[in-house]
Amino acid sequence: MAASDINIERELKDLPLETTVLLGRADSGRIVSRWLLGILAVLFAILFLPWQQNVQGNGMVTALSPADRPQQLQTRIDGRIEAWFVAEGQFVKKGDSIVRISEIKEDYLNPNVLPLTQQQQSAKENAIAEKLNKAAALDVQITQLEQQRDFKVQQTRNKVLQYQAEVRQATLEDSVARDQLRRRERLFRDTLGLVSVNDLQTFQIRVQSAAAKLVEKQQMLLITQTDLQSIPAEYGEKIAKSRSDRAATLSEVSEGRSEVAKLRDKVGSLTIRNSFYVIEAPQDGYVVRATRAGQGEIVKAGEPIVTVQPARPRKAVELYVKPMDVALLKPGRHVRVFFDGWPALQISGWPQVAVGTFGAQVVVIDQFPSSDGRFRVLLVPDTTHDEPWPAQLRLGTGVEGWAMLDNVTVGWEIWRTLNGFPLSIKPGDALPGDAVAGEKGGKGGGGTK
């Protein structure tokens, strides 16, 4: 039988289907039309329902203070792991020993390097003290030489004065002897024998003796004056030598002090280095993960050995939002969040029907974006209006959040989304100094509610 010979209406009537029966009724078209009109009316009414705009973001639970976030403990020196004092998951208090390492550098392998360096420092300090004593002795010697010089100069000056008086006396005696000799010679010539030759010769001898004594005293005066002039040079040389020795000694003292300073620095460094052999817990917390295992493993300076999670961190949430939305946020804005692992029902535009969400508020907004171009926003619990966050939350738990903005209609939100307009914002919610920008953004998005 050909397909054209089949009577479709007769075949459908013969099938036991309720739909075919309804279609065959005269009022079936009106019923379908009423359903369609009803559905369209409901959809049209939904367009006028209120819808609260929001900025959405996702992130994770973190700690508000950097000191409360997981910390990687690093070794500050190259070494070899000798012993572990804790196990992963163990609670430790501040100052508890976690791991001990030993030296691997040749300069510090000797366990007595610290006391030996301290002995070197002590010996050098004693040498400096002895040199200071020597410098003090040289100071005394210089003072004594100066005193001796002054005394010798004064003594020689007194001799000069003495010899000058003796020269004057000898000059006077020579003058008297010569005068007496001249008178004797005159008498010898005039009296012709009244004065004997012996008497005349006696006076001649006296003149010669007086002359010789005058020459002797003049020579002694000259020698004494020469000595007076040579005394400053003689003692100046001795004083200069003592001062040179003192300067050399003080120079050695300065060099010694420099060496002592280096030794003190080395002693201090060794003392501090000894404290690096045992890595301690910086605060109360839990040992989360050991990045190095076993004993005998070599670690380099700056390498992490173990991670410690602080015991009582103040929890916060870090959300990442798009750059176009970050301008709508400011510290203090209310946010709704829900956490991975806690059942929640959240319709972003109708927060009234939210179940299992928790309140939060913005405290920090980063000034520059992260590597993926989004901005990080830190949230803290809003305990004034909502119940506290679950105590079982752990750092790193996933979070989604909505920052509530302006109230609009569902139809407006659909139209805004289809046109790609930005979210509207209340004038009172604009950031300080951004009122004009907020108004322009509202106009671009079709107006501000």
C-alpha positions in Angstrom: 0.0 0.0 0.0 1.4 3.4 -0.9 2.0 6.1 1.6 -0.5 8.3 -0.2 -3.3 5.8 0.5 -2.9 6.0 4.3 -5.7 8.1 6.1 -3.8 9.9 8.9 -6.9 11.1 10.7 -8.4 7.7 10.8 -5.2 6.1 12.0 -4.8 8.7 14.8 -8.4 8.2 16.0 -7.7 4.5 16.2 -4.7 5.1 18.6 -5.5 5.1 22.3 -3.8 8.5 23.0 -5.3 11.2 25.3 -3.5 13.9 23.3 -5.2 13.0 20.1 -8.5 13.1 21.8 -7.9 16.6 23.1 -6.7 17.8 19.7 -9.8 16.6 18.2 -11.9 18.7 20.5 -13.2 22.1 19.3 -11.9 24.0 22.4 -8.3 22.5 22.5 -6.8 25.5 20.8 -8.3 27.9 23.4 -6.8 25.8 26.2 -3.3 25.9 24.8 -3.6 29.6 24.2 -4.7 30.2 27.8 -1.7 28.2 29.1 0.7 30.2 26.9 -0.9 33.5 27.9 -0.6 32.4 31.6 3.0 31.5 31.2 3.7 34.8 29.5 1.9 36.7 32.2 3.9 35.0 34.9 7.1 35.7 33.0 6.1 39.4 32.6 5.3 39.7 36.2 8.7 38.2 37.1 10.3 41.0 35.2 8.9 43.5 37.8 10.0 41.5 40.8 12.8 43.1 42.9 16.4 42.0 42.3 19.4 43.0 44.3 22.5 43.6 42.3 25.7 42.1 43.6 29.4 41.7 42.9 30.4 38.1 42.9 33.8 36.6 43.6 35.4 33.4 44.8 38.4 32.7 46.9 39.4 30.8 50.1 39.6 31.2 53.9 42.8 32.8 55.1 44.1 34.6 58.1 43.6 38.4 58.5 47.1 38.9 60.0 50.2 37.8 58.0 51.6 36.5 61.4 48.6 34.0 61.6 49.1 32.5 58.2 51.1 29.2 57.6 54.8 29.9 58.0 57.7 28.0 56.4 60.5 27.7 58.8 63.8 28.0 57.0 67.4 27.1 58.0 69.7 30.1 58.1 72.9 28.1 57.5 74.0 25.2 55.4 73.8 22.1 57.5 72.9 18.4 57.9 69.7 17.3 59.6 70.6 15.5 62.8 67.3 14.9 64.7 63.6 15.7 64.5 61.8 16.6 67.8 58.2 16.7 66.4 55.8 14.8 64.1 53.5 16.2 61.5 50.2 17.4 63.1 51.8 17.8 66.5 51.0 21.0 68.6 54.0 23.0 69.5 54.5 26.0 71.8 56.6 29.0 71.1 60.2 28.2 71.6 59.8 24.4 71.3 62.6 22.6 69.4 61.5 21.3 66.0 64.7 20.1 64.3 68.4 20.2 65.0 71.1 20.5 62.3 74.9 20.3 62.3 77.7 22.1 60.5 79.0 21.1 57.1 81.4 24.0 56.4 85.1 23.4 57.1 85.5 26.7 58.9 83.1 25.6 61.6 83.6 21.9 61.9 85.8 22.3 64.9 83.5 22.3 68.0 86.0 24.4 69.9 86.1 27.2 67.3 84.1 29.6 69.6 86.3 29.2 72.8 89.5 29.3 70.7 88.3 32.6 69.1 87.5 33.9 72.5 91.0 33.0 73.7 92.5 34.9 70.7 90.3 37.9 71.6 91.5 37.8 75.2 95.1 37.5 74.2 94.9 40.4 71.8 93.1 42.5 74.5 96.0 41.8 77.0 98.5 42.8 74.4 96.7 46.0 73.8 96.7 46.7 77.6 100.5 46.1 77.7 101.1 48.4 74.8 98.9 51.1 76.5 101.2 50.7 79.6 104.2 51.1 77.4 102.7 54.3 75.9 102.0 55.6 79.4 105.6 54.9 80.4 106.8 56.7 77.3 104.6 59.7 78.3 106.3 59.7 81.7 109.7 59.4 80.0 109.0 62.4 77.7 107.9 64.4 80.7 111.1 63.5 82.6 113.3 64.4 79.6 111.6 67.7 79.3 112.2 68.4 82.9 115.8 67.3 82.7 116.3 69.5 79.6 114.9 72.5 81.5 117.0 71.7 84.5 120.2 71.3 82.5 119.5 74.6 80.6 119.0 76.4 83.9 122.2 74.8 85.3 124.2 75.7 82.3 122.9 79.3 82.3 124.1 79.5 85.9 127.5 78.3 84.9 127.6 80.9 82.1 126.8 83.6 84.6 129.5 82.2 87.0 132.1 82.1 84.2 131.1 85.6 83.0 131.8 86.8 86.6 135.1 85.0 86.7 136.1 86.4 83.3 135.4 89.9 84.6 137.5 89.1 87.7 140.3 87.7 85.7 140.2 90.7 83.4 140.4 93.0 86.4 143.3 91.1 87.8 145.1 91.1 84.4 144.6 94.9 84.2 145.9 95.4 87.7 149.0 93.2 87.1 149.8 95.0 83.9 149.4 98.4 85.6 151.7 97.3 88.4 154.2 96.0 85.9 154.3 99.3 84.1 154.9 101.2 87.3 157.7 98.8 88.3 159.3 99.2 84.9 159.1 103.0 85.2 160.7 102.9 88.6 163.4 100.5 87.4 164.2 103.0 84.6 164.0 106.1 86.7 165.7 105.1 89.9 168.6 103.2 88.4 168.8 100.3 90.8 166.2 101.2 93.4 164.0 98.4 92.0 165.8 95.1 91.6 165.6 93.0 88.5 164.1 90.1 90.5 161.3 92.3 91.7 160.6 93.4 88.1 160.6 89.8 86.9 158.2 88.9 89.7 155.7 91.4 88.4 156.2 90.2 84.9 155.3 86.7 86.0 152.2 88.0 87.7 151.1 89.6 84.5 151.6 86.4 82.5 149.7 84.4 85.1 146.8 86.9 85.1 146.7 86.8 81.3 146.7 83.0 81.3 144.0 82.9 83.9 141.9 85.3 81.8 142.3 83.2 78.7 141.3 80.1 80.7 138.2 81.7 82.1 137.2 83.0 78.6 137.6 79.5 77.2 135.5 78.0 80.0 132.8 80.7 79.3 132.9 79.9 75.6 132.6 76.1 76.3 129.7 76.6 78.7 127.9 78.9 76.2 128.3 76.2 73.5 127.0 73.6 75.9 124.0 75.8 76.6 123.2 76.0 72.9 123.6 72.2 72.4 121.3 71.1 75.3 118.0 71.7 73.3 119.3 69.7 70.4 120.6 66.9 72.6 117.4 66.5 74.6 115.2 67.2 71.6 116.6 64.2 69.9 115.8 62.0 72.9 112.3 63.5 73.3 111.6 63.0 69.6 112.7 59.4 69.8 110.4 58.8 72.8 107.5 60.5 71.0 108.2 58.4 67.9 108.2 55.2 70.0 104.9 56.3 71.7 103.3 57.0 68.3 104.4 53.6 67.0 103.0 52.0 70.2 99.7 53.8 69.8 99.6 52.7 66.2 100.0 49.1 67.3 97.2 49.7 69.8 94.9 50.9 67.0 95.7 47.9 64.9 95.2 45.7 67.9 91.8 47.2 68.6 90.8 46.7 65.0 91.8 43.0 65.3 89.9 42.8 68.6 86.8 44.3 66.9 87.0 41.7 64.2 87.5 39.0 66.8 84.5 40.3 68.8 82.4 40.3 65.6 83.5 36.7 64.9 82.7 35.7 68.4 79.3 37.3 68.2 78.7 35.7 64.8 79.7 32.3 66.2 77.5 32.7 69.2 74.5 33.6 67.1 75.4 30.8 64.6 75.3 28.3 67.5 71.6 29.3 68.0 70.9 28.4 64.4 71.6 24.7 65.0 68.2 24.2 66.6 65.1 25.5 64.7 62.4 26.5 67.2 58.7 27.3 66.8 58.1 31.0 66.4 54.7 30.8 68.0 52.1 28.3 69.2 50.8 26.2 66.4 50.7 22.9 64.6 53.3 21.3 62.5 51.6 21.0 59.1 54.2 19.6 56.7 57.9 18.7 56.8 59.5 19.5 53.4 62.7 17.6 54.4 62.5 14.0 55.8 64.8 11.8 57.7 68.2 12.3 59.2 71.5 13.1 57.4 69.9 15.1 54.7 71.8 18.2 53.6 69.9 21.5 53.5 71.0 24.8 52.2 70.6 28.2 53.8 67.2 29.6 53.1 65.6 26.3 52.2 62.2 25.6 54.0 62.3 22.6 56.3 58.9 22.6 57.9 55.6 24.5 57.8 53.8 25.6 61.0 50.2 26.7 61.2 49.5 29.2 64.0 47.2 27.8 66.6 44.6 30.6 66.9 44.5 32.6 63.7 41.9 35.3 63.2 40.1 33.9 60.1 39.2 36.0 57.1 38.2 35.4 53.5 40.0 36.6 50.5 37.8 37.0 47.5 39.0 37.8 44.0 36.7 40.1 42.0 36.9 41.5 38.4 38.5 44.9 37.8 35.2 46.3 36.6 33.5 45.4 39.9 36.2 46.4 42.4 35.3 50.1 42.1 31.9 49.4 43.6 33.4 48.0 46.8 34.7 49.9 49.8 35.6 48.9 53.4 32.6 48.2 55.5 30.3 46.9 52.7 28.2 43.9 53.7 28.9 40.6 51.9 27.2 37.2 52.0 29.5 34.1 51.7 29.2 30.4 51.8 31.9 27.8 52.4 32.8 24.6 50.7 31.5 21.7 52.8 28.6 23.7 54.3 25.3 23.1 52.5 23.9 26.4 51.3 21.1 27.7 49.0 21.9 31.1 47.6 20.1 33.1 44.9 22.3 36.1 44.4 19.6 38.5 43.6 17.3 37.4 46.5 19.3 37.3 49.7 16.1 36.9 51.7 15.8 33.3 50.6 19.5 32.5 51.3 20.1 29.4 53.5 23.4 28.3 54.9 25.2 31.6 54.1 27.2 33.7 56.5 27.7 37.5 56.9 30.9 39.3 56.3 32.2 42.8 55.6 35.0 44.2 53.5 38.1 45.4 55.5 40.9 45.5 52.8 40.9 46.1 49.1 44.2 45.6 47.3 45.6 48.6 45.4 46.9 46.4 42.5 45.6 43.3 40.8 46.9 39.8 41.2 48.6 37.7 38.5 45.2 36.8 36.9 44.1 40.4 36.7 41.6 40.2 39.5 41.7 42.3 42.7 41.9 40.7 46.1 39.3 41.7 48.8 39.7 40.7 52.4 36.5 40.0 54.5 36.0 39.5 58.2 33.0 38.0 60.0 30.0 40.4 60.5 29.0 39.1 63.9 26.8 42.2 64.6 24.0 41.0 62.2 24.8 37.3 61.6 25.8 34.2 63.3 29.6 33.6 63.6 31.4 31.6 61.0 31.8 27.8 61.6 34.5 27.0 64.1 35.6 24.0 62.0 36.7 26.2 59.1 40.3 25.6 58.1 42.6 27.9 56.2 42.4 27.2 52.5 38.7 26.2 52.4 37.0 27.4 49.2 34.6 30.4 49.5 32.1 32.1 47.2 30.7 35.5 48.1 28.3 38.2 47.0 28.6 41.9 47.8 25.1 43.3 47.9 24.6 46.5 45.9 21.5 48.4 44.6 17.9 47.1 44.3 16.5 46.9 40.7 13.9 44.8 38.9 14.5 41.5 37.3 13.8 42.9 33.9 16.2 45.7 34.4 19.0 43.3 35.4 18.3 41.1 32.4 18.4 44.2 30.1 21.7 45.4 31.8 23.3 42.0 31.4 22.4 41.7 27.8 23.8 45.1 27.0 26.9 44.7 29.1 26.2 47.8 31.2 28.0 48.1 34.6 26.3 47.6 37.9 24.5 50.6 39.4 25.5 52.0 42.7 23.9 54.2 45.3 25.4 57.7 45.6 26.0 57.1 49.3 28.0 54.0 48.5 30.5 55.7 46.2 34.1 55.7 47.3 35.5 59.0 48.7 36.3 61.3 45.8 34.5 59.1 43.3 31.0 60.6 43.5 31.2 62.1 40.0 32.5 58.9 38.5 29.8 56.9 40.2 27.1 59.2 38.8 28.5 58.8 35.3 28.6 55.0 35.7 25.0 55.0 36.8 23.9 57.0 33.8 25.8 54.6 31.5 24.1 51.7 33.1 20.6 53.2 32.6 20.3 55.3 35.7 20.9 54.8 39.4 18.2 53.6 41.7 
